[in-house]
Amino acid sequence: MIRVMSVFGTRPEAIKMCPLVKALEADSRCESIVCVTAQHREMLDSALEYFGVKPDYDLNIMKRGQTLTGITADVIMGLESVLAESKPDIVLVHGDTTTSFAAALAAFYAKIPVGHVEAGLRTYDRYSPYPEEINRNLTTKLATLHFAPTELNRTQLAREAVTENVTVTGNTALDAFAYTVKPGYMFADEKLRGIDFDNEQVITVTAHRRENQNGGIENICRAILKLSEMHPELRFVYPVHLSPAVRNVVFPLLDNHPRITLTDPVDVADMHNMLSKSFFIMSDSGGIQEEAPSFGKPVLVLRTETERPEAVEAGTVKVIGTDTDRIIAEAELLISDKAEYDRMASAKNPYGDGKASLYIIEAIARYFSKE
């Protein structure tokens, strides 16, 4: 059996890696081992609980006021003994978090092959998103197997002379829907249960990225306030990240507004079902750019660039930045122009067929059959 260790530490990673873990557990060729770093403790645990994934190892590194340097050092040091004890044949990491880069480096030091899930995404701006763009570039250099969501991601890897052991798989984000999206779904979050999604036009908002914490989130909040004044038929729902740098801006501006619902971060099933019931989405998240198009929901990306240009080309998302007037204008276009809304809502999701986990496992099996 191939001993496959999956390492992740944040909620977005867990949402995309847990379907792969479940597929590994069901495959007789593989022995699945899970190590979490708990870079994000509370939000990670809710995703693990939902998918029924129990880690074999938990580094529990999260600290108040943690720094990128501290996360990197703690993951490398923690994984050294874990890898020595568990002796995996391959370590899987996801995307672009500091956990992923540090885990890949720890595996490299132990001379264990690394498989990079969601490989080949690029903005070509090392400081945007920060530190994610450099994390994924460095992880590419450390990885042996590369699981690219799209042909464009494969092409971007080839530009960097990475052509061996590259497999286009689609994105595991879509695999998660088989576990989360259900007819007649009842929300776990009490505030979401109080919203009439059938009769209200709900705009879901998420914004938390570091590059937006220097005025961008405030601009987003002011746009929401203005749109609420202009359109009393709208309801905005904003699950607010636990970071004080986000909450200390959002709550003073938006709390206690009759048509703006602020919640703590919601679990993965609540989020996916909320996306499916929304009118459209405004977000600086990367994952939502992949998820929302599956539900036919336009996404306005609250960033100045995206590492997911396939979605822009397909027409499912539009990158609009964080200027307040621009946000208002682009939202107004979707609200008032049915043709523009329908154009974005009907665009095809470019991120695969929801079977990425199976394609990843087949690529791993092929690699080890040649060893």
C-alpha positions, 0 to 999 in steps of 0.5 A, spaced: 500 500 500 502 507 498 502 511 505 499 517 503 500 523 508 495 529 507 498 535 511 493 542 512 492 547 517 487 552 515 479 551 513 480 553 506 485 547 505 481 542 509 475 544 505 479 542 499 483 536 502 477 532 506 474 530 500 481 527 497 482 524 504 475 520 504 477 518 497 484 515 499 481 512 505 476 508 500 481 506 495 485 499 497 491 501 494 492 507 499 493 508 506 491 515 508 495 518 514 492 525 516 497 531 519 494 537 521 498 543 523 492 547 526 494 554 523 487 556 524 484 552 530 477 553 530 475 554 523 479 548 521 476 544 527 469 545 524 471 543 517 474 536 520 468 535 524 463 536 518 467 531 513 468 526 519 476 526 518 480 525 524 487 527 524 492 522 526 497 527 528 495 534 530 501 539 531 496 545 534 501 550 532 496 556 533 498 562 537 495 569 539 499 574 534 502 568 530 507 571 525 509 567 518 516 566 521 513 563 527 508 558 523 514 556 518 518 554 523 513 551 528 511 547 522 518 544 519 520 543 527 513 539 528 513 535 522 520 533 523 518 527 528 512 526 525 515 524 518 520 520 522 515 516 525 510 515 520 514 514 514 509 516 508 511 514 501 508 521 499 506 528 502 500 531 499 500 539 501 494 544 498 495 550 494 499 556 497 498 557 505 504 557 509 503 550 512 503 548 505 510 551 503 513 549 510 510 542 510 513 541 503 520 543 505 520 539 511 518 533 506 524 535 502 528 535 508 526 528 509 527 526 502 520 524 501 516 526 495 511 531 495 504 532 491 502 539 490 494 539 490 492 545 486 498 547 483 500 552 477 496 558 480 500 564 479 499 572 479 506 573 477 506 579 483 510 576 489 506 581 494 499 580 491 496 575 494 501 575 500 504 571 502 501 566 498 504 567 491 511 566 493 508 560 497 505 556 491 512 558 487 516 555 492 512 549 493 512 548 486 520 547 486 519 542 492 514 538 489 515 531 485 508 531 483 503 537 480 496 536 480 493 542 476 486 544 476 486 546 469 490 546 462 492 553 463 495 551 470 499 546 466 501 551 461 504 556 467 508 550 470 511 548 463 513 556 462 517 554 469 520 548 466 515 543 470 513 538 465 514 531 469 509 528 473 503 534 471 496 532 471 490 536 470 485 534 475 480 539 476 479 542 483 477 538 489 473 544 491 467 541 487 468 534 490 466 537 496 459 539 494 457 531 494 458 532 501 455 539 503 449 541 498 443 538 499 435 539 497 431 542 503 438 544 507 437 547 514 442 552 516 446 550 522 447 558 523 441 561 527 442 568 523 442 564 517 436 560 519 432 567 520 433 569 512 428 568 507 433 566 501 427 564 497 424 571 497 430 576 499 435 577 494 441 575 498 448 578 496 454 574 500 460 578 502 467 575 504 473 579 505 479 578 509 485 578 505 492 581 508 492 586 502 485 588 503 486 590 511 490 597 509 483 600 507 480 595 502 475 592 507 473 599 510 472 601 502 468 594 501 463 596 508 462 603 505 460 600 498 455 595 502 452 601 506 451 605 500 448 599 496 443 598 502 441 605 501 440 604 494 436 598 494 432 596 500 430 589 497 437 587 498 440 583 504 447 582 505 450 577 509 457 577 511 461 571 515 466 575 518 473 572 519 475 571 526 482 576 525 481 582 529 484 586 524 478 584 520 472 584 525 475 591 528 473 594 521 467 591 519 463 591 526 463 598 527 461 600 520 456 594 519 453 591 525 446 592 527 443 594 520 437 592 519 439 589 512 446 587 513 447 580 517 454 579 520 455 572 522 462 569 525 465 564 520 460 559 518 461 551 517 462 549 510 455 546 509 452 553 511 457 556 506 456 552 500 448 552 501 448 559 502 452 560 495 447 556 492 441 560 494 445 567 493 443 572 488 451 574 487 457 574 491 462 579 492 469 576 495 476 577 496 476 569 496 480 564 492 476 558 493 469 562 492 471 564 485 471 556 483 465 554 487 460 559 486 460 558 478 458 551 479 451 554 482 450 559 476 452 565 481 456 571 478 462 573 483 465 580 483 472 579 486 474 584 491 482 584 489 486 587 483 488 581 480 486 573 480 490 567 480 484 564 477 484 567 470 480 561 467 474 564 471 475 571 468 475 568 461 469 564 462 465 570 464 463 567 471 467 572 475 469 579 474 475 582 478 473 589 480 478 591 486 476 595 492 475 602 490 468 604 493 465 607 487 467 601 483 464 596 487 457 600 487 457 601 480 459 593 478 454 591 483 449 596 480 450 593 473 448 586 476 442 588 480 439 592 474 442 589 468 438 582 467 442 581 460 449 582 464 447 578 470 444 572 465 451 572 461 455 571 468 450 566 471 450 562 465 457 561 464 461 554 464 465 553 470 472 551 468 474 547 474 472 540 472 467 535 473 467 534 481 472 528 480 479 531 482 480 526 488 479 520 483 484 523 478 489 525 483 489 518 486 490 515 479 496 519 478 499 517 485 498 510 483 501 511 476 507 514 479 509 509 484 507 503 479 513 506 475 518 506 481 
